[in-house]
Amino acid sequence: VAKSCFVPALFGHATEDDFIQPHHSDRIYDTYA
């Protein structure tokens, strides 16, 4: 896994998604940025 990246990205999840939880997007963002 890359520790940093310079390519723009959008991380999100659906409000009622039962597979991708909101904290998953947060964790990916924290690692990516």
PDBQT receptor file of N, H, CA, C and O in Angstrom, charges set to zero:
ATOM      1  N   VAL A   1       0.853  -1.182   0.000  1.00  0.00    +0.000 N 
ATOM      2  CA  VAL A   1       0.000   0.000   0.000  1.00  0.00    +0.000 C 
ATOM      3  C   VAL A   1       0.891   1.235   0.000  1.00  0.00    +0.000 C 
ATOM      4  O   VAL A   1       1.853   1.322   0.762  1.00  0.00    +0.000 OA
ATOM      5  N   ALA A   2       0.561   2.172  -0.852  1.00  0.00    +0.000 N 
ATOM      6  H   ALA A   2      -0.221   2.101  -1.471  1.00  0.00    +0.000 HD
ATOM      7  CA  ALA A   2       1.320   3.424  -0.919  1.00  0.00    +0.000 C 
ATOM      8  C   ALA A   2       1.072   4.261   0.325  1.00  0.00    +0.000 C 
ATOM      9  O   ALA A   2      -0.063   4.365   0.791  1.00  0.00    +0.000 OA
ATOM     10  N   LYS A   3       2.119   4.854   0.860  1.00  0.00    +0.000 N 
ATOM     11  H   LYS A   3       3.040   4.770   0.482  1.00  0.00    +0.000 HD
ATOM     12  CA  LYS A   3       1.988   5.703   2.053  1.00  0.00    +0.000 C 
ATOM     13  C   LYS A   3       1.549   7.109   1.709  1.00  0.00    +0.000 C 
ATOM     14  O   LYS A   3       1.044   7.829   2.571  1.00  0.00    +0.000 OA
ATOM     15  N   SER A   4       1.734   7.514   0.458  1.00  0.00    +0.000 N 
ATOM     16  H   SER A   4       2.144   6.930  -0.242  1.00  0.00    +0.000 HD
ATOM     17  CA  SER A   4       1.263   8.829   0.025  1.00  0.00    +0.000 C 
ATOM     18  C   SER A   4       0.961   8.769  -1.465  1.00  0.00    +0.000 C 
ATOM     19  O   SER A   4       1.482   7.919  -2.186  1.00  0.00    +0.000 OA
ATOM     20  N   CYS A   5       0.119   9.675  -1.909  1.00  0.00    +0.000 N 
ATOM     21  H   CYS A   5      -0.304  10.366  -1.323  1.00  0.00    +0.000 HD
ATOM     22  CA  CYS A   5      -0.276   9.711  -3.309  1.00  0.00    +0.000 C 
ATOM     23  C   CYS A   5      -0.599  11.147  -3.689  1.00  0.00    +0.000 C 
ATOM     24  O   CYS A   5      -1.123  11.906  -2.874  1.00  0.00    +0.000 OA
ATOM     25  N   PHE A   6      -0.288  11.520  -4.922  1.00  0.00    +0.000 N 
ATOM     26  H   PHE A   6       0.138  10.903  -5.584  1.00  0.00    +0.000 HD
ATOM     27  CA  PHE A   6      -0.516  12.887  -5.374  1.00  0.00    +0.000 C 
ATOM     28  C   PHE A   6      -1.632  12.973  -6.410  1.00  0.00    +0.000 C 
ATOM     29  O   PHE A   6      -1.831  14.022  -7.022  1.00  0.00    +0.000 OA
ATOM     30  N   VAL A   7      -2.353  11.891  -6.606  1.00  0.00    +0.000 N 
ATOM     31  H   VAL A   7      -2.191  11.038  -6.108  1.00  0.00    +0.000 HD
ATOM     32  CA  VAL A   7      -3.456  11.856  -7.555  1.00  0.00    +0.000 C 
ATOM     33  C   VAL A   7      -4.741  12.228  -6.815  1.00  0.00    +0.000 C 
ATOM     34  O   VAL A   7      -5.023  11.662  -5.759  1.00  0.00    +0.000 OA
ATOM     35  N   PRO A   8      -5.524  13.168  -7.348  1.00  0.00    +0.000 N 
ATOM     36  CA  PRO A   8      -6.782  13.526  -6.682  1.00  0.00    +0.000 C 
ATOM     37  C   PRO A   8      -7.710  12.314  -6.566  1.00  0.00    +0.000 C 
ATOM     38  O   PRO A   8      -7.764  11.476  -7.467  1.00  0.00    +0.000 OA
ATOM     39  N   ALA A   9      -8.424  12.231  -5.472  1.00  0.00    +0.000 N 
ATOM     40  H   ALA A   9      -8.380  12.911  -4.741  1.00  0.00    +0.000 HD
ATOM     41  CA  ALA A   9      -9.349  11.119  -5.263  1.00  0.00    +0.000 C 
ATOM     42  C   ALA A   9     -10.550  11.596  -4.464  1.00  0.00    +0.000 C 
ATOM     43  O   ALA A   9     -10.478  12.573  -3.719  1.00  0.00    +0.000 OA
ATOM     44  N   LEU A  10     -11.644  10.889  -4.633  1.00  0.00    +0.000 N 
ATOM     45  H   LEU A  10     -11.703  10.095  -5.238  1.00  0.00    +0.000 HD
ATOM     46  CA  LEU A  10     -12.869  11.174  -3.888  1.00  0.00    +0.000 C 
ATOM     47  C   LEU A  10     -13.271   9.900  -3.166  1.00  0.00    +0.000 C 
ATOM     48  O   LEU A  10     -13.460   8.858  -3.795  1.00  0.00    +0.000 OA
ATOM     49  N   PHE A  11     -13.402   9.978  -1.857  1.00  0.00    +0.000 N 
ATOM     50  H   PHE A  11     -13.248  10.824  -1.347  1.00  0.00    +0.000 HD
ATOM     51  CA  PHE A  11     -13.810   8.824  -1.061  1.00  0.00    +0.000 C 
ATOM     52  C   PHE A  11     -15.189   9.111  -0.493  1.00  0.00    +0.000 C 
ATOM     53  O   PHE A  11     -15.423  10.171   0.087  1.00  0.00    +0.000 OA
ATOM     54  N   GLY A  12     -16.081   8.181  -0.659  1.00  0.00    +0.000 N 
ATOM     55  H   GLY A  12     -15.891   7.320  -1.130  1.00  0.00    +0.000 HD
ATOM     56  CA  GLY A  12     -17.431   8.415  -0.151  1.00  0.00    +0.000 C 
ATOM     57  C   GLY A  12     -18.156   7.112   0.121  1.00  0.00    +0.000 C 
ATOM     58  O   GLY A  12     -17.646   6.024  -0.145  1.00  0.00    +0.000 OA
ATOM     59  N   HIS A  13     -19.335   7.248   0.647  1.00  0.00    +0.000 N 
ATOM     60  H   HIS A  13     -19.749   8.132   0.864  1.00  0.00    +0.000 HD
ATOM     61  CA  HIS A  13     -20.179   6.103   0.955  1.00  0.00    +0.000 C 
ATOM     62  C   HIS A  13     -21.632   6.571   0.902  1.00  0.00    +0.000 C 
ATOM     63  O   HIS A  13     -21.919   7.755   1.080  1.00  0.00    +0.000 OA
ATOM     64  N   ALA A  14     -22.531   5.645   0.659  1.00  0.00    +0.000 N 
ATOM     65  H   ALA A  14     -22.297   4.683   0.514  1.00  0.00    +0.000 HD
ATOM     66  CA  ALA A  14     -23.953   5.971   0.630  1.00  0.00    +0.000 C 
ATOM     67  C   ALA A  14     -24.488   6.062   2.055  1.00  0.00    +0.000 C 
ATOM     68  O   ALA A  14     -23.985   5.400   2.963  1.00  0.00    +0.000 OA
ATOM     69  N   THR A  15     -25.495   6.876   2.232  1.00  0.00    +0.000 N 
ATOM     70  H   THR A  15     -25.903   7.414   1.494  1.00  0.00    +0.000 HD
ATOM     71  CA  THR A  15     -26.064   7.091   3.564  1.00  0.00    +0.000 C 
ATOM     72  C   THR A  15     -26.557   5.795   4.197  1.00  0.00    +0.000 C 
ATOM     73  O   THR A  15     -26.327   5.563   5.384  1.00  0.00    +0.000 OA
ATOM     74  N   GLU A  16     -27.224   4.955   3.427  1.00  0.00    +0.000 N 
ATOM     75  H   GLU A  16     -27.410   5.143   2.463  1.00  0.00    +0.000 HD
ATOM     76  CA  GLU A  16     -27.774   3.706   3.973  1.00  0.00    +0.000 C 
ATOM     77  C   GLU A  16     -27.032   2.476   3.456  1.00  0.00    +0.000 C 
ATOM     78  O   GLU A  16     -27.609   1.391   3.378  1.00  0.00    +0.000 OA
ATOM     79  N   ASP A  17     -25.780   2.635   3.108  1.00  0.00    +0.000 N 
ATOM     80  H   ASP A  17     -25.311   3.516   3.171  1.00  0.00    +0.000 HD
ATOM     81  CA  ASP A  17     -24.971   1.520   2.619  1.00  0.00    +0.000 C 
ATOM     82  C   ASP A  17     -24.718   0.553   3.763  1.00  0.00    +0.000 C 
ATOM     83  O   ASP A  17     -24.295   0.964   4.843  1.00  0.00    +0.000 OA
ATOM     84  N   ASP A  18     -24.976  -0.739   3.534  1.00  0.00    +0.000 N 
ATOM     85  H   ASP A  18     -25.320  -1.074   2.656  1.00  0.00    +0.000 HD
ATOM     86  CA  ASP A  18     -24.741  -1.719   4.597  1.00  0.00    +0.000 C 
ATOM     87  C   ASP A  18     -23.449  -2.513   4.375  1.00  0.00    +0.000 C 
ATOM     88  O   ASP A  18     -23.154  -3.445   5.123  1.00  0.00    +0.000 OA
ATOM     89  N   PHE A  19     -22.678  -2.140   3.345  1.00  0.00    +0.000 N 
ATOM     90  H   PHE A  19     -22.917  -1.382   2.737  1.00  0.00    +0.000 HD
ATOM     91  CA  PHE A  19     -21.402  -2.808   3.085  1.00  0.00    +0.000 C 
ATOM     92  C   PHE A  19     -20.223  -1.890   3.386  1.00  0.00    +0.000 C 
ATOM     93  O   PHE A  19     -19.308  -2.279   4.113  1.00  0.00    +0.000 OA
ATOM     94  N   ILE A  20     -20.233  -0.681   2.838  1.00  0.00    +0.000 N 
ATOM     95  H   ILE A  20     -20.977  -0.365   2.248  1.00  0.00    +0.000 HD
ATOM     96  CA  ILE A  20     -19.185   0.302   3.100  1.00  0.00    +0.000 C 
ATOM     97  C   ILE A  20     -19.656   1.202   4.232  1.00  0.00    +0.000 C 
ATOM     98  O   ILE A  20     -20.570   2.006   4.049  1.00  0.00    +0.000 OA
ATOM     99  N   GLN A  21     -19.048   1.073   5.378  1.00  0.00    +0.000 N 
ATOM    100  H   GLN A  21     -18.305   0.420   5.526  1.00  0.00    +0.000 HD
ATOM    101  CA  GLN A  21     -19.418   1.878   6.540  1.00  0.00    +0.000 C 
ATOM    102  C   GLN A  21     -18.713   3.238   6.477  1.00  0.00    +0.000 C 
ATOM    103  O   GLN A  21     -17.634   3.341   5.893  1.00  0.00    +0.000 OA
ATOM    104  N   PRO A  22     -19.305   4.283   7.069  1.00  0.00    +0.000 N 
ATOM    105  CA  PRO A  22     -18.696   5.619   7.026  1.00  0.00    +0.000 C 
ATOM    106  C   PRO A  22     -17.247   5.649   7.520  1.00  0.00    +0.000 C 
ATOM    107  O   PRO A  22     -16.420   6.372   6.966  1.00  0.00    +0.000 OA
ATOM    108  N   HIS A  23     -16.939   4.878   8.545  1.00  0.00    +0.000 N 
ATOM    109  H   HIS A  23     -17.610   4.290   8.996  1.00  0.00    +0.000 HD
ATOM    110  CA  HIS A  23     -15.571   4.912   9.071  1.00  0.00    +0.000 C 
ATOM    111  C   HIS A  23     -14.560   4.324   8.085  1.00  0.00    +0.000 C 
ATOM    112  O   HIS A  23     -13.369   4.618   8.182  1.00  0.00    +0.000 OA
ATOM    113  N   HIS A  24     -15.011   3.504   7.143  1.00  0.00    +0.000 N 
ATOM    114  H   HIS A  24     -15.979   3.265   7.064  1.00  0.00    +0.000 HD
ATOM    115  CA  HIS A  24     -14.100   2.986   6.127  1.00  0.00    +0.000 C 
ATOM    116  C   HIS A  24     -13.582   4.127   5.256  1.00  0.00    +0.000 C 
ATOM    117  O   HIS A  24     -12.387   4.198   4.972  1.00  0.00    +0.000 OA
ATOM    118  N   SER A  25     -14.476   5.018   4.834  1.00  0.00    +0.000 N 
ATOM    119  H   SER A  25     -15.447   4.961   5.065  1.00  0.00    +0.000 HD
ATOM    120  CA  SER A  25     -14.052   6.171   4.036  1.00  0.00    +0.000 C 
ATOM    121  C   SER A  25     -13.099   7.051   4.834  1.00  0.00    +0.000 C 
ATOM    122  O   SER A  25     -12.120   7.561   4.291  1.00  0.00    +0.000 OA
ATOM    123  N   ASP A  26     -13.382   7.228   6.118  1.00  0.00    +0.000 N 
ATOM    124  H   ASP A  26     -14.178   6.814   6.560  1.00  0.00    +0.000 HD
ATOM    125  CA  ASP A  26     -12.510   8.041   6.975  1.00  0.00    +0.000 C 
ATOM    126  C   ASP A  26     -11.119   7.423   7.080  1.00  0.00    +0.000 C 
ATOM    127  O   ASP A  26     -10.118   8.135   6.999  1.00  0.00    +0.000 OA
ATOM    128  N   ARG A  27     -11.048   6.115   7.258  1.00  0.00    +0.000 N 
ATOM    129  H   ARG A  27     -11.861   5.537   7.323  1.00  0.00    +0.000 HD
ATOM    130  CA  ARG A  27      -9.752   5.450   7.396  1.00  0.00    +0.000 C 
ATOM    131  C   ARG A  27      -8.944   5.517   6.109  1.00  0.00    +0.000 C 
ATOM    132  O   ARG A  27      -7.731   5.727   6.146  1.00  0.00    +0.000 OA
ATOM    133  N   ILE A  28      -9.610   5.340   4.967  1.00  0.00    +0.000 N 
ATOM    134  H   ILE A  28     -10.595   5.169   4.936  1.00  0.00    +0.000 HD
ATOM    135  CA  ILE A  28      -8.914   5.443   3.684  1.00  0.00    +0.000 C 
ATOM    136  C   ILE A  28      -8.402   6.863   3.489  1.00  0.00    +0.000 C 
ATOM    137  O   ILE A  28      -7.262   7.062   3.068  1.00  0.00    +0.000 OA
ATOM    138  N   TYR A  29      -9.234   7.844   3.791  1.00  0.00    +0.000 N 
ATOM    139  H   TYR A  29     -10.160   7.682   4.133  1.00  0.00    +0.000 HD
ATOM    140  CA  TYR A  29      -8.822   9.243   3.652  1.00  0.00    +0.000 C 
ATOM    141  C   TYR A  29      -7.624   9.542   4.545  1.00  0.00    +0.000 C 
ATOM    142  O   TYR A  29      -6.660  10.166   4.101  1.00  0.00    +0.000 OA
ATOM    143  N   ASP A  30      -7.678   9.102   5.797  1.00  0.00    +0.000 N 
ATOM    144  H   ASP A  30      -8.461   8.595   6.158  1.00  0.00    +0.000 HD
ATOM    145  CA  ASP A  30      -6.575   9.356   6.733  1.00  0.00    +0.000 C 
ATOM    146  C   ASP A  30      -5.264   8.748   6.234  1.00  0.00    +0.000 C 
ATOM    147  O   ASP A  30      -4.204   9.354   6.386  1.00  0.00    +0.000 OA
ATOM    148  N   THR A  31      -5.328   7.569   5.648  1.00  0.00    +0.000 N 
ATOM    149  H   THR A  31      -6.190   7.076   5.524  1.00  0.00    +0.000 HD
ATOM    150  CA  THR A  31      -4.130   6.919   5.124  1.00  0.00    +0.000 C 
ATOM    151  C   THR A  31      -3.663   7.585   3.842  1.00  0.00    +0.000 C 
ATOM    152  O   THR A  31      -2.462   7.742   3.622  1.00  0.00    +0.000 OA
ATOM    153  N   TYR A  32      -4.603   7.976   2.998  1.00  0.00    +0.000 N 
ATOM    154  H   TYR A  32      -5.579   7.848   3.177  1.00  0.00    +0.000 HD
ATOM    155  CA  TYR A  32      -4.289   8.551   1.690  1.00  0.00    +0.000 C 
ATOM    156  C   TYR A  32      -3.680   9.935   1.811  1.00  0.00    +0.000 C 
ATOM    157  O   TYR A  32      -2.697  10.252   1.141  1.00  0.00    +0.000 OA
ATOM    158  N   ALA A  33      -4.259  10.747   2.657  1.00  0.00    +0.000 N 
ATOM    159  H   ALA A  33      -5.057  10.489   3.202  1.00  0.00    +0.000 HD
ATOM    160  CA  ALA A  33      -3.845  12.159   2.716  1.00  0.00    +0.000 C 
ATOM    161  C   ALA A  33      -2.655  12.311   3.567  1.00  0.00    +0.000 C 
ATOM    162  O   ALA A  33      -2.157  13.424   3.740  1.00  0.00    +0.000 OA
TER     163      ALA A  33
